[in-house]
Amino acid sequence: MKYKLLFFFLTVTSILFAQKIKSPQEFLGYKIGERFTPHHKVVDYFTYVSGQLNNVILEKYGETNEHRPLYVAFVSSQKNIDNLEQIRQNNLSQAGISKNSKNSNDIAIVWLSYNVHGNEASSTEAAMQTLYELVTDKKSYLDNTLVIIDPAVNPDGRDRYVNWFNQVSSSPYNTNQEAKEHRDPWPTGRPNHYLFDLNRDWAWATQVETQQRLKVYNKWLPHIHVDFHEQYINNPYYFAPAAEPFHEIVSDWQRDFQTQIGKNHAKHFDRNNWLYFTKESFDLLYPSYGDTYPTFMGAIGMTYEQAGHGMAGLGIDTDHGYELTLVDRVKHHKTTGLSTVEMASKNAAKLNSEFKKFFDNKNLAYKSYVLKNTNADKMNRLTELLDKHEITYDYAKPGKVSGYNYITSKKGSLQATAKDLVIHTDQPKGKMVKALFEPSTKLSDSLTYDITAWALPYAHGLQAIASTKKVPSVKATKTQQKKNSAAPSSYAYVTKWNSLEDAAFLGELLSNNIRVRFSEKPFSVGGKSYKRGSLIILRHDNNTSKNFDTKLVSIANKNNREITPVNTGFVSSGVDFGSASVKPINKQKVAVLSGKGTSSLSFGEIWHFFEQQIKYPLTVLDTERFNQINLSNYDVLIIPNGYYGSILNKAGLDKLKKWVSSGGTIIAIGNALKSFANKKQFALKTKKADTTKVKKKKANLTPYANLERENTNNLITGAIFKSKVDATHPLAFGYDDAYFSLKLGNTSYDYLKNGGNVAYFTKDAKNISGFAGKKALKKIPESLLFGEEKIGRGSIIYMVDNPLFRAFWENGKLFFANAVFLRNSSVIKK
């Protein structure tokens, strides 16, 4: 009898407890799916639940560029919440990170990430409903499971979409695909403030959202991580298992448990007659996704894709004859989220034991990666990235190191010094080290969803050796900050030019009205030698500047730049400081096109480069006002990757050419080059296919089932190619005679016959890492990479490949800075 009374008491208590918590519908005043919820109200609901329940903890982990808060909620049983820190330590000890574990972990840790793409907005609505059901109907899952919920990874993008939709939507909503409410305008709500795709930023951590999230993620290292997305309206629902190719470090257990989770989802979807598919489109190769990055950190990383995105609105008629509603989209995401937690709870012990096994790295082929420190700024940028991921590194003991040479793409060696960096793979995050540093990624399938090459030595422009033996090393120590002193009696100050940090320093000098020159030729003075591009700050040029020395030294110290005072302009070799080869750098007025026709991603990379990386003023222009823009107000016009047929017609091109002739600089990137190619007034010509062996065109007899794979012969999916560089050209100052470029497509151009071929591919060019189809490869040899066409007093800089790609291809950024500051910067516009 007492057991019946106890059961009755617990049941009543449970019901009363559940009644204390308002559902999202009760709290917001509308049914989830009937509206899009602004981010601040989502935060309000999570705050409300955490305020009512002791077993839900809401933690603010950061803030976006637009000052929206970033939160994660920790949801579990009261016992687990009371023991939260010990659970964390126990888990990290399994990865070999923490030493504070008292015993092995028996709690499964699941992290659910919602709305990384702002206009894939159903998932944040689902996050609220998922939270509610976890603390009410599904509380039993929490006995041995800790669920971490990030309700909106990208609140800036989400609110951009939601605010727009609420402004334009019909009442009641219109299901016609042509209705305005289904046409999310440029730049769409998908990206963050700087128009970056946050789902491709996990490994590169260029954005504030990612940087702040990683600090929390690395504190927990969950066993399962789910990234909730939306896809095209006619593709119903995608869940794991993922498609090939899988990266080779993905374990058999990770593959298998994805399938187990997928089967559990299928059971719930089958019960409701919902459509779904698996094993297609979304692979596990590129390391910077919200599924791959966690996978390479030991988790079961998965992407869930619901039909919808920015086109679906509250409801839309699909091509398949049914209406897709937001209500249904939320149900589907809620179902897979809860199904994931259900599977974690049922398999908590196995998740923990297999998680621990993942961090055994003894079978990795390369034991150490050694990077030559020929450029301290580049090395510092790399170590800052490693610090973000809490990957450890050492410095080499002097001696010979042999292995795979990244520069020559074959076995070789280098003489290591105490300044050279060593990253070992026998550390907890050794598999991530392999993924980020491996010279060439192993591909089990050429059909991939993203780029196939990203090795950090190439991306950062560093000489490197991958060794199959552990290289002797010593622990890293902090480098000393530069400390300059004023030299009021000096003739000039001189400093190097070979890194992005030098460009940021120059930008701040110009913004503070300190006049600077650069030398087009190498020189020696005061017992030191300086390369082309070195900056010279003459007292003569700044004699009217108050507190010139104090201001200069302060800016140099702030930027950690070493400036060397010299007492004469008479050099011991090279050109004197009064030479015509020592050119002034004017305070460049820079503009960039944005809006219709422009790639929002490319524009965002440029915007971010100026505002966050070199902190130099940039004017953003709208393509729809191009005809009204007075270009004489600017020195540099940047045309991002995009399609500009509507504005760069004959009249538009004539306008540009006239402005360039007067001394302006155009920097055109990627597909923007097509606006100039093959036009009579410009030198750029599209590279034609080899016509020496002309064959009669045959009918396409490729079977339908093979068409997609056959098309890969024409693709280059983010492969690395080695180019030759004219290091004497100002566009290439700070570089050696070779540059490794990340090529994203097969569009190619002939060498410039009238202009400077600054970086180009030779006749034997081929991909050294990443996939390139055999037909696409034929167009790369003897083609242009970066070139300059002089027109009158100005020039057009052609950048076939994007040197600012996702802000992670660090070694390309100085080319871009050179184009902005060192070309035509001494020209006084008429």
C-alpha positions in Angstrom: 0.0 0.0 0.0 2.8 2.4 0.9 4.4 1.9 -2.6 1.0 2.8 -4.2 0.8 5.9 -2.1 4.4 6.8 -3.0 3.7 6.2 -6.7 0.6 8.4 -6.5 2.5 11.1 -4.7 5.3 11.1 -7.2 2.9 11.2 -10.1 0.9 14.1 -8.7 4.1 16.0 -7.9 5.4 15.4 -11.4 2.1 16.8 -12.9 2.1 19.8 -10.6 5.8 20.4 -11.4 5.1 20.3 -15.1 2.2 22.7 -14.7 4.6 25.3 -13.1 6.4 25.7 -16.4 4.7 27.6 -19.2 5.0 26.1 -22.6 6.5 28.3 -25.4 2.9 28.9 -26.6 1.7 30.0 -23.1 4.7 32.2 -22.6 4.8 33.9 -26.0 1.0 34.1 -26.5 1.0 32.2 -29.8 1.5 28.6 -31.0 5.1 27.8 -32.1 5.1 27.9 -35.9 2.4 30.6 -36.2 5.0 33.3 -36.2 8.7 33.8 -36.3 10.0 34.7 -32.8 12.5 37.6 -32.5 15.7 36.6 -30.8 15.2 38.6 -27.7 11.9 36.8 -27.0 13.7 33.4 -27.5 16.2 34.6 -24.9 13.3 35.6 -22.6 11.8 32.1 -22.8 15.1 30.4 -22.0 15.7 32.9 -19.1 12.2 32.2 -17.8 12.7 28.4 -17.8 16.1 28.7 -16.1 14.6 31.0 -13.5 11.8 28.6 -12.7 13.9 25.4 -12.7 17.1 24.6 -10.8 18.0 21.9 -13.3 18.3 24.4 -16.2 21.3 26.7 -16.1 21.5 29.5 -18.7 25.0 30.8 -19.4 25.9 33.8 -21.5 29.0 33.0 -23.5 29.4 36.0 -25.7 27.9 38.8 -27.8 27.6 39.3 -31.6 28.8 42.2 -33.6 25.4 43.7 -33.4 25.4 43.2 -29.6 22.9 40.4 -29.3 23.7 38.0 -26.5 24.9 34.4 -27.1 23.7 31.8 -24.7 23.8 28.1 -23.9 21.5 26.3 -21.6 22.6 23.3 -19.6 19.7 20.9 -19.0 19.8 17.7 -16.9 18.6 16.1 -13.7 19.0 18.0 -10.5 21.6 15.5 -9.4 23.7 16.1 -12.5 23.3 19.8 -12.4 24.5 19.8 -8.8 27.5 17.8 -9.9 28.1 19.7 -13.2 31.7 20.7 -12.8 32.8 17.2 -11.8 31.0 15.8 -14.8 32.9 18.2 -17.0 36.2 17.3 -15.4 35.5 13.6 -15.7 34.7 13.9 -19.4 37.8 16.0 -20.1 39.9 13.4 -18.3 38.7 10.8 -20.8 40.1 13.0 -23.6 43.4 13.2 -21.7 42.9 17.0 -21.0 41.9 17.2 -17.3 43.7 15.7 -14.3 40.9 16.5 -11.9 38.8 13.5 -12.4 37.7 11.4 -9.5 36.2 8.6 -11.5 35.1 7.7 -15.1 32.2 9.6 -16.6 28.8 7.9 -16.9 26.8 10.8 -18.2 26.2 11.3 -22.0 26.8 14.9 -23.1 24.7 16.1 -26.1 25.1 19.6 -27.6 22.3 20.9 -29.8 23.1 23.9 -32.0 20.3 25.8 -33.7 20.1 28.5 -36.4 23.7 28.8 -37.5 22.2 30.1 -40.8 19.9 32.9 -39.8 17.2 32.4 -42.5 17.0 28.7 -41.6 14.8 29.9 -38.9 12.6 26.9 -37.9 15.3 25.4 -35.7 15.3 28.2 -33.1 11.5 27.8 -32.8 12.2 24.1 -32.3 14.8 24.8 -29.7 12.2 26.3 -27.4 9.8 23.4 -27.8 12.6 20.9 -27.3 13.7 22.6 -24.1 10.1 22.5 -22.8 9.6 18.8 -23.6 12.9 17.9 -22.0 12.0 19.4 -18.7 8.4 18.0 -18.8 7.5 14.9 -20.8 11.1 13.7 -21.5 12.6 14.2 -18.0 13.7 10.6 -17.8 16.3 11.2 -20.6 18.0 13.6 -18.3 18.9 11.1 -15.6 22.1 10.1 -17.4 22.3 12.8 -20.0 23.4 16.4 -20.0 21.9 18.4 -22.9 23.6 21.7 -23.9 21.3 23.9 -26.1 22.5 26.8 -28.1 19.2 28.3 -29.3 20.6 30.7 -31.9 24.2 30.4 -33.0 23.7 33.3 -35.4 21.1 35.8 -33.9 22.2 38.7 -36.1 21.4 36.8 -39.3 18.2 35.4 -37.7 16.9 38.8 -36.8 17.8 40.2 -40.2 15.6 37.5 -41.7 12.8 37.6 -39.1 12.5 41.4 -39.1 12.3 41.4 -42.9 9.7 38.6 -43.0 7.5 40.3 -40.5 7.6 43.5 -42.6 6.6 42.0 -45.9 4.5 38.9 -45.1 0.9 38.8 -46.0 -1.9 38.1 -43.5 -2.8 35.4 -43.8 0.5 34.2 -45.3 0.7 33.6 -49.0 1.8 30.1 -50.1 2.6 31.1 -53.7 6.3 30.7 -54.4 6.4 34.0 -56.3 5.1 36.0 -53.3 7.6 38.6 -51.9 7.6 36.9 -48.5 9.4 33.9 -50.1 12.2 36.0 -51.7 14.7 36.8 -48.9 16.6 39.8 -50.4 20.3 40.4 -50.6 22.4 39.6 -48.6 19.7 37.3 -47.1 19.5 36.3 -43.4 21.9 33.3 -43.9 25.2 34.9 -42.8 26.2 36.8 -39.7 26.9 40.6 -39.5 30.0 40.4 -41.7 28.1 38.1 -44.1 30.2 35.1 -43.2 28.9 31.6 -43.3 29.3 30.5 -39.7 28.9 26.9 -40.6 32.2 27.0 -42.5 34.1 28.9 -39.7 34.4 26.3 -36.9 38.1 25.5 -37.7 39.2 28.9 -38.9 37.5 30.8 -36.0 37.6 34.2 -37.9 34.2 35.4 -36.5 33.4 36.5 -32.9 30.5 34.1 -32.7 32.8 31.2 -33.4 35.7 32.4 -31.2 33.4 32.8 -28.2 31.6 29.5 -28.8 34.8 27.5 -29.0 35.8 28.6 -25.5 32.7 26.9 -24.2 32.8 24.0 -26.6 36.3 23.1 -25.6 35.4 23.2 -21.9 32.9 20.4 -22.5 33.8 18.3 -25.7 30.4 16.7 -26.0 29.8 13.2 -27.1 27.1 14.2 -29.7 26.8 17.5 -31.5 23.9 18.3 -33.8 23.8 21.2 -36.2 20.2 22.0 -37.2 19.7 23.4 -40.7 17.2 23.9 -43.5 17.5 23.1 -47.2 15.5 23.6 -50.4 11.8 23.4 -50.1 11.4 20.2 -52.2 14.0 18.2 -50.2 12.0 16.9 -47.2 14.3 16.1 -44.3 17.9 14.8 -44.1 19.5 13.1 -41.2 22.4 10.9 -40.5 24.2 8.8 -41.6 26.2 11.2 -43.6 27.4 10.8 -47.2 30.8 9.8 -48.4 33.5 11.0 -48.3 34.2 10.5 -44.7 37.5 11.8 -43.5 39.8 8.9 -42.7 40.0 9.8 -39.0 36.3 9.2 -38.5 36.1 6.0 -36.4 34.0 2.9 -37.2 32.0 3.7 -34.0 31.2 7.2 -35.1 30.0 5.9 -38.4 27.9 3.1 -36.8 26.3 5.2 -34.1 25.3 7.8 -36.7 23.4 5.0 -38.4 21.8 3.9 -35.1 20.6 7.4 -34.5 19.3 7.7 -38.0 17.3 4.5 -37.6 15.8 5.9 -34.4 14.8 9.1 -36.2 13.3 7.0 -39.0 11.2 5.1 -36.5 9.6 8.4 -35.3 9.2 9.7 -38.9 7.7 6.5 -40.1 5.1 6.6 -37.4 4.0 10.1 -38.7 4.5 9.3 -42.4 7.0 12.1 -42.7 9.4 12.0 -45.7 13.2 11.9 -45.1 16.4 10.7 -46.7 19.9 9.8 -45.5 23.5 9.1 -46.9 23.2 11.9 -49.6 24.8 15.3 -50.2 26.3 16.0 -46.8 29.7 14.4 -46.3 32.2 14.5 -43.4 35.4 15.8 -45.0 35.9 19.5 -44.7 36.9 20.2 -41.1 35.2 23.5 -40.5 31.5 22.4 -40.4 29.3 22.1 -37.4 29.3 18.3 -37.9 32.9 17.7 -38.9 34.7 19.8 -36.4 32.9 18.1 -33.5 33.5 14.7 -35.2 37.2 15.4 -35.4 37.0 16.3 -31.6 35.6 12.9 -30.7 31.9 13.5 -31.0 29.1 12.0 -33.1 28.8 15.1 -35.3 25.7 15.4 -37.4 23.8 17.8 -39.6 20.0 17.7 -39.7 18.4 19.5 -42.7 14.7 20.4 -42.8 13.1 21.6 -46.0 12.5 25.3 -45.9 15.2 28.0 -45.5 14.6 31.6 -46.3 12.1 30.7 -49.1 9.5 28.9 -47.0 8.2 31.6 -44.7 5.2 30.4 -42.6 4.0 28.2 -45.4 4.7 27.5 -49.1 3.5 25.3 -51.9 6.2 22.9 -52.8 6.6 21.5 -56.3 5.5 18.1 -55.0 1.9 19.2 -54.4 1.7 19.8 -50.7 2.1 22.8 -48.4 5.2 23.0 -46.3 4.4 24.9 -43.1 6.6 26.3 -40.3 4.5 24.3 -37.8 5.6 21.1 -39.6 9.2 22.2 -39.9 9.4 22.8 -36.1 7.8 19.4 -35.4 10.4 17.6 -37.5 13.4 19.4 -35.8 11.9 18.9 -32.4 11.5 15.2 -33.1 15.1 14.6 -34.3 16.4 16.6 -31.4 14.5 14.6 -28.8 15.3 11.4 -30.6 19.0 12.2 -30.4 18.8 12.8 -26.7 16.8 9.5 -26.4 19.6 7.6 -28.1 22.3 9.2 -26.0 20.4 8.3 -22.8 20.1 4.7 -23.9 23.8 4.4 -24.9 25.4 6.7 -22.3 28.0 4.1 -21.2 29.0 3.2 -24.7 29.2 6.8 -25.8 31.7 7.5 -23.0 33.9 4.4 -23.6 34.1 5.1 -27.3 34.7 8.8 -26.8 37.7 7.8 -24.7 39.1 5.5 -27.4 38.9 8.2 -30.0 41.8 10.1 -28.3 44.2 7.3 -28.8 46.5 8.8 -31.5 49.3 6.3 -31.6 48.4 5.1 -35.1 48.6 8.5 -36.8 51.3 8.3 -39.6 52.7 11.7 -39.0 54.0 12.3 -35.5 55.1 15.9 -35.8 54.7 18.9 -38.1 57.6 21.3 -38.1 57.1 24.8 -39.4 60.0 27.1 -40.3 59.8 30.5 -38.6 60.9 32.7 -41.4 58.2 35.2 -40.6 57.3 35.9 -37.0 54.0 37.5 -37.8 52.8 34.5 -39.8 53.9 32.2 -37.1 52.1 34.3 -34.4 48.9 34.2 -36.5 49.1 30.4 -36.7 49.8 30.0 -32.9 46.8 32.3 -32.2 44.6 29.9 -34.2 46.0 26.9 -32.4 45.3 28.6 -29.0 41.7 29.0 -30.0 41.4 25.3 -30.4 43.6 24.6 -27.3 46.0 22.6 -29.5 49.4 22.6 -27.9 52.7 23.3 -29.6 56.4 23.4 -28.9 59.6 24.8 -30.4 62.2 22.6 -32.1 65.5 21.6 -30.8 68.1 22.5 -33.4 68.9 19.8 -35.8 67.9 18.2 -39.1 64.3 17.2 -39.6 63.2 14.9 -42.5 59.9 14.0 -43.9 57.3 15.3 -46.4 58.3 18.8 -47.6 55.3 21.0 -48.3 57.2 23.3 -50.7 58.5 20.6 -53.0 55.6 18.1 -52.5 58.1 15.3 -51.9 60.4 13.9 -49.3 62.9 16.4 -48.0 64.5 18.0 -44.9 65.1 21.3 -43.2 67.5 22.4 -40.6 65.4 23.2 -37.5 66.2 26.1 -35.2 65.0 27.0 -31.7 62.5 29.4 -33.3 60.7 26.8 -35.4 57.3 25.6 -34.4 56.6 21.9 -33.7 53.0 20.5 -33.4 52.9 16.8 -32.2 50.0 14.5 -32.9 50.4 12.6 -29.6 48.2 15.1 -27.8 44.5 15.0 -27.0 43.5 16.8 -30.1 46.0 15.0 -32.3 43.4 13.9 -34.8 42.4 17.5 -35.4 46.0 18.4 -35.8 46.2 15.7 -38.6 43.1 17.1 -40.2 44.4 20.7 -40.2 48.0 20.0 -41.2 47.9 16.9 -43.4 49.6 17.7 -46.8 46.8 16.1 -48.8 43.4 14.8 -47.7 42.5 11.3 -48.6 39.3 11.2 -50.7 37.1 8.1 -50.8 34.8 10.0 -53.2 35.3 13.0 -55.5 31.7 14.2 -55.0 32.0 16.5 -52.0 30.0 19.4 -50.5 32.9 21.8 -50.1 36.6 22.4 -50.6 39.0 19.4 -50.5 42.3 21.1 -49.5 43.1 23.5 -46.6 46.5 22.5 -45.1 47.5 25.2 -42.7 51.2 25.4 -43.9 49.9 26.4 -47.3 47.2 28.7 -46.0 49.7 30.5 -43.8 52.5 30.5 -46.3 55.0 28.6 -44.1 57.7 26.1 -45.0 56.9 22.8 -43.3 57.9 19.2 -42.8 55.6 16.4 -41.8 57.6 13.8 -40.0 56.7 10.2 -39.3 59.0 10.4 -36.3 58.4 12.5 -33.2 60.7 15.6 -33.5 62.6 16.6 -30.4 61.2 19.8 -29.0 60.9 22.1 -25.9 58.0 23.9 -24.4 56.9 27.2 -26.0 57.4 30.5 -24.3 55.8 33.8 -24.8 57.5 36.2 -27.3 58.5 39.6 -26.1 56.5 42.7 -27.1 58.4 45.2 -29.3 59.4 48.4 -27.5 60.5 51.3 -29.6 61.9 54.6 -28.4 61.6 58.0 -30.0 64.7 59.3 -31.9 64.0 63.0 -32.5 67.3 63.5 -34.2 66.8 60.8 -36.8 66.4 61.5 -40.5 63.8 58.7 -40.9 62.4 55.5 -39.4 62.4 52.3 -41.5 60.4 49.1 -41.0 59.8 45.9 -42.9 56.9 45.0 -45.2 56.0 41.3 -45.3 52.9 40.6 -43.4 49.3 41.6 -42.8 50.3 43.1 -39.5 52.6 45.5 -41.4 49.6 46.5 -43.5 47.5 47.1 -40.4 50.4 49.3 -39.0 50.5 51.2 -42.3 46.7 51.7 -42.2 46.8 53.2 -38.7 49.7 55.5 -39.6 47.8 56.8 -42.6 44.6 57.2 -40.6 46.6 59.3 -38.1 48.0 61.5 -41.0 51.5 60.2 -40.7 53.0 60.2 -44.2 54.8 57.0 -45.3 56.8 55.9 -48.4 57.9 52.5 -49.6 60.9 51.5 -51.6 60.5 49.7 -54.9 64.1 48.4 -54.7 66.1 46.8 -51.9 68.5 48.9 -50.0 70.9 48.9 -47.0 71.4 51.6 -44.5 72.7 51.7 -40.9 74.2 48.3 -41.2 70.8 46.6 -42.0 69.4 45.4 -45.3 65.8 46.0 -46.3 63.7 44.2 -49.0 61.4 45.7 -51.6 58.3 47.2 -50.1 60.0 48.3 -46.9 58.3 51.3 -45.3 60.2 54.6 -44.9 58.8 57.3 -42.6 60.7 60.5 -43.4 60.9 63.4 -41.0 60.8 65.7 -44.1 57.3 64.4 -44.9 56.0 64.9 -41.4 57.7 68.1 -40.4 54.3 69.8 -39.8 53.0 67.0 -37.7 52.8 67.7 -34.0 54.4 65.2 -31.7 55.5 63.2 -34.7 58.0 60.9 -33.0 55.8 60.3 -29.9 52.8 59.4 -32.1 54.8 57.2 -34.4 56.4 55.3 -31.6 53.1 54.8 -29.8 51.4 53.4 -32.9 54.4 51.1 -33.6 54.4 49.7 -30.1 50.6 49.2 -30.1 51.0 47.2 -33.3 54.1 45.4 -32.1 56.2 46.7 -35.0 59.9 47.4 -34.9 60.8 50.7 -36.4 64.5 51.5 -36.9 65.7 55.1 -36.8 68.4 56.1 -39.3 70.4 59.3 -39.4 70.8 59.7 -43.1 69.0 59.2 -46.4 72.3 58.2 -48.1 72.1 54.4 -48.3 75.1 52.1 -48.4 73.5 50.1 -51.3 70.3 50.5 -53.3 68.4 53.7 -53.8 68.6 56.8 -51.6 65.5 58.0 -49.8 64.9 60.9 -52.2 64.9 58.5 -55.2 61.8 58.3 -57.5 61.8 54.6 -56.6 60.9 55.6 -53.0 57.2 56.3 -53.6 54.8 58.1 -51.2 51.7 56.3 -50.0 48.8 58.6 -49.9 45.8 58.1 -47.6 43.9 55.9 -49.9 40.1 56.4 -50.1 38.7 52.9 -50.7 35.3 51.9 -51.8 33.7 48.5 -52.4 30.6 47.4 -54.3 27.8 45.6 -52.5 24.2 44.6 -53.2 22.5 43.0 -56.2 24.9 41.0 -58.3 27.6 40.9 -55.6 28.5 37.7 -53.8 27.5 38.5 -50.2 30.3 36.2 -49.0 33.0 37.9 -51.1 31.8 41.3 -50.0 31.7 40.2 -46.4 35.3 39.0 -46.6 36.4 42.4 -47.8 34.3 44.3 -45.3 35.7 42.2 -42.5 39.3 42.6 -43.8 39.1 46.3 -43.6 37.1 46.7 -40.4 38.4 43.9 -38.3 41.8 42.9 -39.7 43.6 46.1 -40.8 41.0 48.6 -39.3 41.2 51.0 -42.2 38.2 53.1 -43.5 36.1 51.6 -46.2 33.1 53.1 -48.0 30.4 50.6 -49.0 28.6 51.5 -52.3 25.4 50.0 -53.6 25.4 48.5 -57.1 21.9 49.9 -57.7 23.4 53.4 -57.4 26.4 52.7 -59.6 25.4 55.1 -62.3 25.0 58.0 -59.8 28.3 57.4 -58.0 31.1 60.0 -58.4 34.1 57.8 -58.6 36.5 60.7 -58.4 35.8 60.7 -54.6 37.8 57.4 -54.4 41.2 56.1 -55.1 40.5 52.4 -55.0 37.3 50.6 -56.1 37.0 46.9 -55.1 34.6 44.7 -57.1 34.0 41.5 -55.2 33.2 38.2 -56.8 29.9 38.5 -58.5 28.0 39.1 -61.7 27.7 42.7 -62.9 26.2 42.5 -66.4 23.4 44.9 -65.4 25.8 47.7 -64.4 29.1 46.9 -66.1 27.7 47.3 -69.6 29.4 49.4 -72.2 28.5 52.7 -70.4 29.6 51.3 -67.1 32.9 50.0 -68.3 33.6 53.3 -70.1 33.0 55.1 -66.8 35.4 52.8 -65.0 38.1 53.1 -67.7 38.0 56.9 -67.7 38.3 56.9 -63.9 41.2 54.4 -64.0 43.0 56.5 -66.6 43.0 59.4 -64.2 44.8 57.4 -61.6 42.2 55.0 -60.0 42.8 51.4 -59.0 40.2 48.7 -59.6 40.6 45.4 -57.7 38.4 42.8 -59.4 38.0 39.4 -57.7 36.8 36.0 -59.1 33.8 36.1 -61.4 34.0 39.9 -61.5 36.8 39.4 -64.0 34.2 38.2 -66.5 33.0 41.8 -66.9 36.4 42.8 -68.3 37.4 39.7 -70.1 37.3 39.6 -73.9 36.3 43.3 -74.2 38.3 45.4 -76.7 39.2 48.1 -74.2 40.8 45.6 -71.8 43.7 43.2 -71.9 42.1 40.3 -70.1 41.3 37.3 -72.3 39.6 34.1 -71.3 41.8 31.0 -71.8 40.4 28.9 -74.6 40.6 25.1 -74.7 43.4 23.6 -76.7 42.2 23.5 -80.4 45.3 21.8 -81.9 43.4 18.6 -81.9 39.9 19.6 -82.9 37.5 16.7 -82.8 34.0 16.5 -84.1 31.6 17.0 -81.2 29.9 13.7 -80.3 26.5 13.1 -78.8 26.5 12.8 -75.0 25.9 9.2 -74.4 26.7 9.3 -70.7 24.0 7.4 -68.7 21.7 9.6 -66.7 22.8 7.9 -63.5 26.4 8.8 -64.2 25.9 12.5 -65.2 26.7 14.0 -61.8 29.9 12.0 -61.4 30.9 12.6 -65.0 30.6 16.4 -64.3 33.3 16.2 -61.7 35.8 16.0 -64.5 35.1 19.7 -65.1 35.3 20.8 -61.4 38.0 22.0 -59.1 36.6 21.7 -55.6 38.9 23.9 -53.6 42.3 22.5 -54.6 45.8 24.0 -53.9 48.0 24.9 -56.9 51.6 26.3 -56.8 52.1 29.5 -58.8 55.2 31.4 -59.8 55.5 35.0 -58.5 57.3 38.0 -59.9 58.5 39.2 -56.5 59.9 42.4 -58.0 56.4 43.7 -58.7 54.9 45.9 -56.0 51.8 43.7 -56.0 54.0 40.9 -54.8 56.2 42.8 -52.3 56.7 40.7 -49.2 56.5 37.4 -51.1 59.0 34.9 -52.4 59.0 33.6 -55.9 56.2 31.0 -55.2 52.7 31.2 -53.8 50.3 28.4 -53.1 46.8 29.4 -54.2 43.4 27.9 -53.2 41.6 27.5 -56.5 37.8 27.2 -56.3 36.9 26.8 -59.9 38.2 26.1 -63.4 37.7 29.6 -65.0 41.1 30.6 -66.4 42.6 33.5 -68.2 45.6 33.9 -70.6 48.7 35.6 -69.5 48.3 39.4 -69.9 50.0 40.5 -73.1 49.8 44.1 -72.2 50.3 44.2 -68.4 52.1 42.6 -65.5 51.7 38.9 -64.8 52.5 39.1 -61.1 51.5 35.5 -60.2 50.8 32.8 -62.7 50.6 29.1 -63.3 53.4 27.6 -65.4 52.9 24.9 -68.1 53.5 22.1 -65.6 51.0 23.4 -63.0 48.9 20.7 -61.2 47.0 20.4 -58.0 49.3 19.4 -55.1 46.4 18.9 -52.7 42.6 18.6 -53.2 40.5 17.4 -56.0 40.6 18.7 -59.6 38.8 17.0 -62.5 41.0 15.9 -65.4 39.2 18.3 -67.9 39.4 21.2 -65.5 43.1 20.6 -65.0 43.8 21.2 -68.7 42.8 24.9 -68.4 45.2 25.8 -65.5 48.7 25.5 -67.0 50.0 28.8 -68.5 47.2 30.8 -67.0 47.0 34.0 -64.9 46.5 34.1 -61.1 47.1 37.8 -60.2 47.9 40.5 -62.8 47.9 44.2 -63.4 46.8 46.1 -66.4 48.0 49.7 -66.6 45.6 52.1 -68.1 46.7 55.7 -68.2 47.8 56.8 -64.7 45.9 53.9 -63.0 45.4 50.2 -63.2 43.1 47.2 -62.9 44.2 44.5 -60.6 42.9 41.1 -61.7 42.6 38.5 -59.0 41.5 35.2 -60.5 41.5 33.4 -57.2 40.2 35.0 -54.0 43.0 35.9 -51.7 40.6 36.6 -48.8 38.7 33.3 -49.0 36.7 32.8 -45.8 39.4 35.0 -44.1 41.4 31.8 -43.4 43.7 31.8 -46.4 46.1 34.0 -44.5 48.9 34.0 -47.0 46.9 35.7 -49.7 46.0 38.8 -47.7 49.2 40.7 -48.3 48.6 40.6 -52.1 45.3 42.3 -51.4 46.9 44.9 -49.1 49.6 45.6 -51.8 46.9 46.2 -54.3 45.2 48.7 -52.0 48.2 50.6 -50.7 51.2 50.1 -53.1 49.5 50.6 -56.5 49.0 54.1 -57.8 49.0 55.4 -54.2 51.4 58.2 -55.1 49.2 59.4 -58.0 47.5 62.7 -57.4 44.0 62.4 -59.0 43.0 65.1 -61.4 
